[in-house]
Amino acid sequence: MPLKESAEEVTNAVVDVLGTDVSPEHAAEIAKIVEAALLAAYRDCTERNTKVAAACCDQDMDQAHKIAEEMRRNTTALIANLSSLR
């Protein structure tokens, strides 16, 4: 599921829990905050995974570099897609 959809689902769930009506502008702001939090979590996870891949493939650094490069390309594509949503 795209991050934008996840952010919108979380926003709707928060609004439901609060039990109040939220203007579309406020809902959009909440969704942006949630998107930023999801993106930050994704970046942290990617960084940790890259470190694990490097440690795991210590004997085969070429393979570790290939894995890290693929992860960087995916991260760059995700960031580009999220940036185009704004």
Secondary structure, 3 states (H helix, E strand, C coil): CCHHHHHHHHHHHHHHHHCCCCCHHHHHHHHHHHHHHHHHHHHHHHHHHHHHHHHHCCCCHHHHHHHHHHHHHHHHHHHHHHHHHC
